[in-house]
Amino acid sequence: MKALVFYAYPIEADGQSIQGDMLFKGLLNNNVNVKPCHYIESLQKTNYLKNWKPDVAFGIGYWGNVPEIVREPLKHKVTPVPWFNADGWVANYQKDFNDLDLMFTTSDWVRSIYKRDGVDVSKIVPVHIGVDTDLFRPLSDDLNRKKLRRMLGVNDNEKMIMTIGGDVTSKGAQEMLRALAEVNKEFKNWKYVCKSWPSECSAMWREKEENLVNELGLEDNVIFMDDMFSPEFMVDMLNACDVYAAPSRIEGFGMIQVEAMACGKPVISINKMGPSETILHNKTGLLAGAGEEVVLNQEWAWPSMGFSRKKLVKFNEPKVFGYRADVNDLREHALKILTEDELAEKMGKQARRHAVRNFDYRVISKKMLDVTREKLGFGQEELLTVKQPVLRKKI
């Protein structure tokens, strides 16, 4: 079998781009004849589809990428296999999804969103995103860790909590701030590092976050930063923290939470969406309940969403568009993990084992390969160019 993988390539500092690159490298590791390619229209894309003639085109994205990832391959009689996340609601692409032979989603929760929005999910298989557990791993250089923490403004006697995202509010930072304000009444030796990607969106949220910090009286405890990090430096940052916190408001999978576990860090998150499928409560982290649901009865639709014109779509039943983690649960979880060192260390070790065994990109790619072979009817000899290697697992 010859396969294309459509994603933002060359690789960008974006979760979906990394997701695609991990799939591409995992398929290579499993000796598949595979090529990477950006999903946007280009001479390269057309050449691969028309002249190289792959059997399958895996595509990374969300429902809005149907024209590029589903329809374009079909024009060249190439079987599209999307591996999609969700983005609010599935809009008007139900027929495209129903006509597919196979589709992957990044979690069972994402699959449930497609089902909620009228898609026949009988051909949808949930497969979690793979991470590089050789890169994302616990580091033994304690001196470098201390130096980095001091650069961030974290003292040696303080515990460091960290949240990272395109913006941190979508990752639950405002809920964490409210919880940490309560924690501060009982445990004061902590710093909360909130790192965003520089953008207009993160700048908009930053004003609200800073106002909340001032309101809560946490100016001396919270460190905001906007910066662009390589994956290699992300490993250093994750190793520098004591606990990773991301009780996300909307999260189809939660890649950095899994990367944090791979680095041996316990994770505080929410018992909803993707995190409820990847984090083991009381074993690899702690999951807060949902304190609030964000529900919409209607939404604006645009031609880019598969509609003929801009219009206001009223839903037959209200749709949940996000969550807010319960602040009391977050307070309890944060206090517990910040004050019980043995528990935090135990969870970190279990988190590393869990990530390696279940989310390594080679494991995930092998799973997708097996499902593709079974569902699309490819034989073993059609999928592989040489004998499959034994998967390496480092814990």
C-alpha positions as CSV (number, residue, x, y, z in Angstrom):
1,M,0.0,0.0,0.0
2,K,1.2,3.5,-0.8
3,A,0.0,6.2,1.5
4,L,-0.1,10.0,1.7
5,V,-0.4,11.9,5.0
6,F,-2.0,15.3,4.6
7,Y,-1.1,17.8,7.3
8,A,0.6,21.2,7.7
9,Y,4.0,20.2,6.3
10,P,6.8,21.2,6.6
11,I,5.9,20.8,10.3
12,E,4.6,23.8,12.1
13,A,4.4,24.5,15.9
14,D,0.7,23.5,15.9
15,G,-0.9,20.4,17.5
16,Q,-2.5,19.2,14.2
17,S,0.8,19.5,12.4
18,I,2.7,17.6,15.0
19,Q,-0.1,15.0,15.0
20,G,0.4,14.5,11.3
21,D,4.1,14.3,11.6
22,M,3.9,11.7,14.3
23,L,1.6,9.6,12.0
24,F,4.0,10.0,9.1
25,K,7.0,9.0,11.1
26,G,5.1,6.1,12.7
27,L,4.1,4.7,9.4
28,L,7.7,5.0,8.2
29,N,8.7,3.1,11.4
30,N,6.2,0.4,10.4
31,N,7.8,0.3,6.9
32,V,4.9,1.7,5.0
33,N,5.6,3.4,1.6
34,V,4.4,6.8,2.7
35,K,4.9,10.5,1.8
36,P,4.1,13.7,3.7
37,C,2.3,16.6,2.0
38,H,0.5,19.8,3.0
39,Y,-3.3,19.5,2.6
40,I,-3.7,22.8,0.7
41,E,-3.8,22.9,-3.1
42,S,-0.4,22.8,-4.7
43,L,1.5,21.2,-7.6
44,Q,3.1,18.7,-5.1
45,K,-0.3,17.6,-3.8
46,T,-1.8,17.2,-7.3
47,N,1.3,15.4,-8.5
48,Y,1.2,12.9,-5.7
49,L,-2.6,12.3,-6.2
50,K,-2.5,12.1,-10.0
51,N,0.9,10.6,-10.8
52,W,2.2,8.8,-7.7
53,K,-1.3,7.3,-7.2
54,P,-1.5,6.4,-3.5
55,D,-4.0,3.9,-2.3
56,V,-4.9,5.8,0.8
57,A,-4.6,9.5,1.8
58,F,-4.7,10.0,5.6
59,G,-5.7,13.5,6.5
60,I,-5.2,15.5,9.7
61,G,-7.7,18.3,10.5
62,Y,-11.3,18.9,11.5
63,W,-14.6,18.9,9.7
64,G,-13.8,22.2,8.0
65,N,-11.0,20.5,6.0
66,V,-13.4,18.2,4.2
67,P,-12.8,20.0,0.8
68,E,-9.1,19.5,0.9
69,I,-8.7,16.2,2.7
70,V,-11.8,14.3,1.6
71,R,-13.1,15.7,-1.7
72,E,-9.7,16.3,-3.4
73,P,-8.4,12.7,-3.1
74,L,-11.8,11.4,-4.3
75,K,-11.4,13.4,-7.5
76,H,-8.3,11.3,-8.2
77,K,-9.9,8.0,-7.1
78,V,-7.7,7.9,-4.0
79,T,-9.4,6.6,-0.8
80,P,-9.5,9.4,1.9
81,V,-9.1,8.4,5.5
82,P,-9.5,11.5,7.7
83,W,-8.2,11.6,11.3
84,F,-10.2,14.5,12.6
85,N,-10.8,16.5,15.7
86,A,-14.0,18.5,16.5
87,D,-14.5,22.2,16.4
88,G,-17.8,23.1,18.1
89,W,-20.2,21.3,15.7
90,V,-19.9,19.4,12.5
91,A,-21.8,22.0,10.4
92,N,-23.0,20.8,7.0
93,Y,-20.6,18.0,5.9
94,Q,-22.6,15.0,7.1
95,K,-23.0,13.4,3.7
96,D,-19.2,13.6,3.0
97,F,-18.6,11.7,6.3
98,N,-21.4,9.2,5.7
99,D,-20.0,8.3,2.3
100,L,-16.5,7.4,3.7
101,D,-15.3,3.9,4.1
102,L,-13.2,4.7,7.1
103,M,-12.6,7.7,9.4
104,F,-10.6,8.2,12.6
105,T,-11.3,10.6,15.4
106,T,-8.8,11.7,18.1
107,S,-11.0,10.5,20.9
108,D,-14.2,8.7,21.6
109,W,-15.6,12.1,22.8
110,V,-14.9,13.6,19.3
111,R,-16.7,10.6,17.8
112,S,-19.7,11.4,20.0
113,I,-19.8,15.0,18.7
114,Y,-20.1,13.7,15.1
115,K,-22.8,11.4,16.2
116,R,-24.6,14.2,18.0
117,D,-24.5,16.3,14.8
118,G,-26.1,13.7,12.6
119,V,-23.2,11.7,11.2
120,D,-23.4,7.9,10.9
121,V,-20.5,6.9,13.1
122,S,-20.5,3.2,12.3
123,K,-17.3,3.7,10.2
124,I,-15.6,6.0,12.6
125,V,-12.9,4.5,14.8
126,P,-11.5,6.6,17.7
127,V,-7.6,6.5,17.9
128,H,-5.7,8.8,20.2
129,I,-2.8,11.0,19.0
130,G,0.7,9.6,19.3
131,V,3.6,11.5,20.9
132,D,7.4,11.0,20.8
133,T,8.2,9.3,24.1
134,D,11.9,9.2,23.3
135,L,11.9,13.0,23.1
136,F,9.3,13.7,25.8
137,R,10.9,11.9,28.8
138,P,12.1,12.6,32.3
139,L,15.5,14.4,32.3
140,S,18.1,13.7,35.0
141,D,19.9,17.1,34.8
142,D,18.6,18.6,38.0
143,L,21.0,21.6,37.8
144,N,19.6,22.7,34.4
145,R,16.1,22.3,35.9
146,K,16.9,24.6,38.8
147,K,18.5,27.2,36.6
148,L,15.5,27.3,34.3
149,R,13.1,27.6,37.2
150,R,15.1,30.5,38.6
151,M,15.0,32.2,35.2
152,L,11.2,31.8,35.3
153,G,11.1,33.4,38.7
154,V,10.5,30.2,40.7
155,N,12.4,29.9,44.0
156,D,14.0,26.6,45.1
157,N,11.5,26.1,47.9
158,E,8.5,26.7,45.7
159,K,6.3,24.2,43.7
160,M,5.8,25.1,40.1
161,I,2.5,24.5,38.4
162,M,2.3,25.1,34.6
163,T,-0.2,25.6,31.9
164,I,0.7,26.0,28.2
165,G,-1.5,26.7,25.2
166,G,-2.2,28.9,22.2
167,D,-3.9,30.9,25.0
168,V,-4.1,29.6,28.5
169,T,-7.8,30.5,29.3
170,S,-9.0,27.8,26.8
171,K,-6.8,25.4,28.8
172,G,-8.6,26.2,32.0
173,A,-6.2,28.8,33.5
174,Q,-8.9,31.1,34.8
175,E,-10.4,28.1,36.7
176,M,-7.0,27.2,38.0
177,L,-6.4,30.8,39.2
178,R,-9.5,30.8,41.2
179,A,-8.6,27.4,42.7
180,L,-5.1,28.5,43.5
181,A,-6.4,31.5,45.3
182,E,-8.1,29.1,47.7
183,V,-5.0,26.9,47.9
184,N,-3.0,29.9,48.9
185,K,-4.9,30.2,52.2
186,E,-3.3,26.9,53.2
187,F,-0.1,26.5,51.1
188,K,1.8,29.5,49.9
189,N,5.0,28.1,48.4
190,W,4.0,27.9,44.8
191,K,4.3,29.7,41.5
192,Y,1.9,29.3,38.5
193,V,3.5,29.7,35.1
194,C,1.1,30.4,32.2
195,K,2.7,30.3,28.8
196,S,0.8,31.4,25.7
197,W,1.7,31.5,22.0
198,P,2.0,35.1,20.8
199,S,-1.2,36.1,19.0
200,E,-4.1,38.5,19.0
201,C,-6.3,35.9,20.6
202,S,-3.9,35.2,23.5
203,A,-3.4,39.0,24.0
204,M,-7.1,39.4,24.3
205,W,-7.4,36.7,27.0
206,R,-4.2,37.9,28.7
207,E,-5.9,41.2,29.7
208,K,-8.7,39.2,31.4
209,E,-6.3,36.8,33.0
210,E,-4.2,39.7,34.5
211,N,-7.3,41.4,35.8
212,L,-8.4,38.2,37.5
213,V,-4.9,37.8,39.1
214,N,-5.1,41.3,40.5
215,E,-8.7,40.7,41.7
216,L,-7.5,37.5,43.5
217,G,-4.4,39.1,44.9
218,L,-2.0,36.6,43.3
219,E,0.4,39.1,41.6
220,D,3.4,37.6,43.4
221,N,2.5,34.0,42.5
222,V,1.6,34.0,38.8
223,I,4.1,34.3,35.9
224,F,2.7,35.1,32.4
225,M,4.8,34.7,29.3
226,D,4.3,34.8,25.5
227,D,6.9,32.9,23.6
228,M,7.6,30.3,20.9
229,F,9.3,27.1,22.0
230,S,10.7,24.2,20.0
231,P,9.6,20.7,21.0
232,E,13.0,20.1,22.5
233,F,12.7,23.1,24.8
234,M,9.1,22.1,25.6
235,V,10.7,19.0,27.1
236,D,12.9,21.2,29.3
237,M,9.9,23.3,30.4
238,L,7.8,20.3,31.3
239,N,10.7,18.8,33.3
240,A,11.0,22.1,35.1
241,C,7.5,22.0,36.5
242,D,6.2,19.9,39.4
243,V,2.7,19.5,38.1
244,Y,1.0,20.2,34.7
245,A,-2.4,21.7,34.9
246,A,-4.9,22.0,32.0
247,P,-8.6,21.6,33.0
248,S,-9.5,22.6,29.5
249,R,-12.7,24.3,28.5
250,I,-12.7,22.4,25.2
251,E,-10.3,19.6,24.4
252,G,-10.7,16.9,21.8
253,F,-7.5,15.1,22.9
254,G,-5.0,17.1,24.9
255,M,-1.6,16.4,23.4
256,I,0.5,18.4,25.8
257,Q,-1.1,16.7,28.7
258,V,0.1,13.4,27.4
259,E,3.5,14.9,26.7
260,A,3.6,16.0,30.3
261,M,2.8,12.5,31.5
262,A,5.5,11.2,29.2
263,C,7.9,13.5,31.0
264,G,6.9,11.9,34.3
265,K,4.6,14.7,35.5
266,P,1.2,14.3,37.2
267,V,-1.5,16.2,35.5
268,I,-4.5,18.1,36.8
269,S,-7.4,18.2,34.2
270,I,-11.1,17.8,33.8
271,N,-13.1,14.6,33.7
272,K,-14.7,15.4,30.3
273,M,-13.7,15.2,26.6
274,G,-10.3,13.9,25.6
275,P,-8.6,14.2,29.0
276,S,-11.1,11.8,30.6
277,E,-9.8,9.1,28.2
278,T,-6.1,9.8,28.6
279,I,-5.5,10.6,32.2
280,L,-6.1,7.9,34.9
281,H,-7.7,9.6,37.9
282,N,-5.7,9.0,41.1
283,K,-3.0,7.2,39.1
284,T,-1.5,9.5,36.5
285,G,-3.2,12.7,37.6
286,L,-6.4,14.1,39.1
287,L,-9.6,15.0,37.2
288,A,-12.0,17.7,38.3
289,G,-15.7,17.4,37.6
290,A,-17.4,19.9,35.3
291,G,-18.8,22.9,37.3
292,E,-20.5,24.4,34.3
293,E,-21.6,23.6,30.7
294,V,-21.5,26.1,27.9
295,V,-24.6,25.5,25.8
296,L,-25.7,27.2,22.6
297,N,-29.2,27.1,21.0
298,Q,-28.0,28.6,17.7
299,E,-24.9,29.5,15.8
300,W,-23.9,31.5,12.7
301,A,-23.0,29.3,9.6
302,W,-20.9,30.4,6.7
303,P,-20.2,29.1,3.1
304,S,-16.9,27.8,4.3
305,M,-18.8,25.5,6.7
306,G,-20.6,23.7,3.8
307,F,-23.6,26.0,3.6
308,S,-24.8,27.8,0.5
309,R,-24.8,31.2,2.3
310,K,-24.3,32.9,5.6
311,K,-27.3,32.2,7.9
312,L,-28.2,31.7,11.5
313,V,-28.7,28.0,12.3
314,K,-31.1,27.2,15.2
315,F,-30.5,23.8,16.7
316,N,-33.3,21.3,17.4
317,E,-31.6,20.5,20.7
318,P,-29.1,22.7,22.6
319,K,-25.5,21.8,21.9
320,V,-22.7,21.7,24.5
321,F,-19.9,23.8,23.2
322,G,-17.6,23.6,26.2
323,Y,-17.1,23.1,29.9
324,R,-15.7,24.9,33.0
325,A,-14.0,22.7,35.6
326,D,-15.3,22.7,39.1
327,V,-13.1,25.2,41.1
328,N,-13.6,23.3,44.4
329,D,-12.4,20.1,42.8
330,L,-9.4,21.9,41.4
331,R,-8.5,23.4,44.7
332,E,-8.7,20.0,46.4
333,H,-6.6,18.3,43.7
334,A,-4.0,21.1,43.6
335,L,-3.6,21.2,47.3
336,K,-3.2,17.4,47.5
337,I,-0.6,17.1,44.8
338,L,1.4,20.2,46.0
339,T,1.6,19.0,49.6
340,E,2.0,15.2,49.2
341,D,5.4,14.7,47.6
342,E,5.4,10.9,47.6
343,L,2.0,10.8,45.9
344,A,3.2,13.3,43.2
345,E,6.3,11.2,42.5
346,K,4.3,8.0,42.3
347,M,1.8,9.6,39.9
348,G,4.6,10.9,37.8
349,K,6.2,7.4,37.4
350,Q,2.8,5.9,36.6
351,A,2.2,8.7,34.1
352,R,5.4,7.9,32.2
353,R,4.6,4.2,32.0
354,H,1.0,4.9,30.9
355,A,2.2,7.4,28.1
356,V,4.8,5.0,26.7
357,R,2.5,2.0,26.6
358,N,-0.5,3.7,25.2
359,F,0.4,6.9,23.4
360,D,3.8,6.4,21.8
361,Y,3.5,7.4,18.1
362,R,4.8,4.0,17.0
363,V,2.1,2.2,18.9
364,I,-0.6,4.6,17.6
365,S,0.5,4.3,14.0
366,K,0.6,0.5,14.2
367,K,-3.0,0.6,15.5
368,M,-4.1,2.8,12.6
369,L,-2.3,0.6,10.2
370,D,-4.1,-2.5,11.5
371,V,-7.5,-0.9,11.4
372,T,-6.9,0.4,7.9
373,R,-5.9,-3.0,6.7
374,E,-9.0,-4.6,8.3
375,K,-11.6,-2.0,7.3
376,L,-10.4,-1.4,3.7
377,G,-9.4,-4.9,2.9
378,F,-5.7,-4.5,2.3
379,G,-3.6,-7.6,2.8
380,Q,-0.5,-7.6,4.9
381,E,1.8,-7.6,1.9
382,E,-0.1,-4.6,0.4
383,L,0.5,-2.5,3.6
384,L,4.1,-3.2,4.2
385,T,7.2,-3.0,2.0
386,V,9.4,-5.1,4.4
387,K,8.9,-7.0,7.6
388,Q,7.5,-4.9,10.5
389,P,10.1,-3.9,13.1
390,V,9.6,-4.6,16.8
391,L,8.3,-1.5,18.5
392,R,10.8,0.1,20.9
393,K,9.4,1.2,24.3
394,K,11.5,3.1,26.7
395,I,10.2,3.8,30.2
